[in-house]
Amino acid sequence: MAELFIHGYIDRHGKFNAQKTKDRLVEDETGTGFLIEKGNNSYWGKDLIITEKDISNLIRTKGAVFSACSLLLKNAGLTFDKIDAFYIAGGFGQHLNIEN
């Protein structure tokens, strides 16, 4: 998602830039999506698409996690700058790109 934003494919609200993405926008039963990879090049043999709804869900999830962390730190009398390490386990944590 960060790369889509950095390169101007989505705006800060997670909406696609129609000018920049016009060749890769697709419509399906889930809504408007950005074609990341054609099915013939993917492991599953299906087009890999991220929709505005997917992006919206990720943005809301990030906000919820930030709010939860803020509340936990506040209750502990700490701030984010006092945290040296933060561990995220499982499949989600394994695939995070910390630089983004």
C-alpha positions in Angstrom: 0.0 0.0 0.0 2.9 2.4 0.8 4.3 1.9 -2.7 0.9 2.7 -4.3 0.8 6.0 -2.3 4.5 6.9 -2.8 4.1 6.5 -6.6 0.8 8.4 -6.8 -1.5 5.5 -7.6 -3.7 6.3 -4.5 -4.3 9.4 -2.5 -4.0 9.8 1.3 -7.6 8.6 1.6 -6.9 5.3 -0.3 -8.8 6.4 -3.5 -7.2 5.5 -6.8 -5.8 8.2 -9.1 -7.8 7.6 -12.2 -5.2 9.3 -14.5 -2.3 7.3 -13.2 -4.1 3.9 -12.8 -6.4 3.9 -15.9 -4.6 1.0 -17.6 -4.8 -1.1 -14.4 -8.2 -0.4 -13.0 -10.7 -3.3 -13.1 -14.2 -3.8 -11.9 -15.4 -7.0 -10.3 -18.0 -8.1 -7.8 -16.1 -6.4 -5.0 -15.8 -3.0 -6.7 -13.1 -1.0 -8.3 -9.7 -2.6 -8.1 -6.1 -2.1 -9.1 -4.6 -5.0 -11.0 -1.3 -5.9 -9.4 -0.5 -9.0 -11.4 -2.3 -10.9 -14.2 -3.5 -14.4 -13.3 -1.1 -16.1 -15.8 1.8 -14.8 -13.7 0.4 -15.5 -10.3 0.7 -18.6 -8.1 -3.0 -19.0 -7.9 -3.7 -18.5 -11.6 -6.1 -15.6 -10.8 -5.6 -11.9 -11.2 -4.2 -10.3 -8.1 -6.2 -7.2 -7.3 -6.4 -4.7 -4.4 -9.7 -2.8 -4.2 -10.4 0.6 -2.6 -12.4 -1.4 0.0 -9.3 -3.4 0.8 -7.3 -0.2 1.2 -10.0 1.4 3.3 -10.0 -1.7 5.6 -6.2 -1.5 5.9 -6.3 2.2 6.8 -9.0 1.6 9.5 -7.0 -1.3 10.9 -3.9 0.7 11.1 -5.8 3.5 12.9 -7.3 0.9 15.4 -3.9 -0.6 16.1 -2.4 2.9 16.6 -5.2 3.9 19.0 -4.8 0.7 21.0 -1.1 1.1 21.3 -1.5 4.8 22.3 -4.0 3.8 25.0 -1.8 1.0 26.3 1.2 3.4 26.5 -0.8 6.1 28.1 -2.0 3.7 30.8 1.6 2.6 31.4 2.8 6.2 31.6 4.9 5.9 28.5 5.2 7.5 25.0 6.1 6.0 21.7 9.6 7.5 21.8 10.3 5.4 25.0 9.8 2.1 23.1 13.0 0.5 21.8 11.4 -2.5 20.1 7.9 -3.6 19.1 7.2 -7.2 18.1 4.4 -8.2 15.8 3.9 -11.9 15.6 2.3 -14.3 13.1 1.8 -14.1 9.4 1.0 -10.4 9.5 4.2 -9.5 11.4 6.3 -11.8 9.2 5.4 -9.9 6.0 5.6 -6.3 7.3 8.1 -4.1 5.5 9.3 -1.9 8.4 10.8 0.7 6.0 7.3 1.4 4.7 
